[in-house]
Amino acid sequence: LAARPMGVRRLVLISSVFAAGRADDAYSRTKRIGEEIALGICAEHGIGCAVVRPTQIYDSHGRAKKHQPFLYFLCDRLASGRKIILYGNADPLRNYLHLDDLSAALVRVVREGMVGTITLAHPLSLRVTELVASLATTHGLRCHLEFDTTKSDLADYLDGLELPTSDL
């Protein structure tokens, strides 16, 4: 490992909360494998390793829109006053972390020399309907929301995930 001779004492790997879930999709699997590889190599070479697992990230300027299209879709619909149609009967949980909060937490991880697995999540997960209502209230917008029960349910990405509250 080239890092050890250069004096590297710790690695910070930014992974995803989905690495800890029961989902067996390619994204979750590759995140789990990446964590295992990093932890194994670091242990083998005596390098501390912090695995940071953030939830879904958003920002105030729309730069995360590509990676969080559903959240920004909801925001765009609310802003335009258009109806929001949610598919299926389910009202799944969502948890979003602002990019500024992730950045501040990462600074603490580095400065304080933290190691181990660190889950970064907003302390409150919301049902999609609660999320829409919160966005509408925060921005003083009217909310037109309905379910299309002829469609399949929205995915519940947080099913089976424990999101501990972090002091970071």
C-alpha angles and dihedrals in degrees: 000000000000094000097068098061088049091060098255108159101174141028124206112203118191106210129153138267086240090071087074097048133096092245113121098199122129094257095054093042094051091047090052091047092048091052092049092050094048093046092047095049093045092050091048092053100037095250121141115237131203115192108198115199111191124184120232111321127222134171138201096248102052097250090129092053093105091057098037103037094154095056093047091045088057091048093048092049092049093047092051093046091238123145118265114220116196117200123238131353100289124101100198128194123257130189122194129184121202115238091236090056091049090050093050091048092050090052089055092048091054098040095046095044094235120183133185130050116322121188115205114198138146107262091239125057113197134203111243091252090051090048092052092047091049092050091048093048094045092053098035093244132144117246123219106184133164140159125240100210092184089074130071118271121269111260116263100221094177095055107131095004121125110211107195117201109250128207089217 
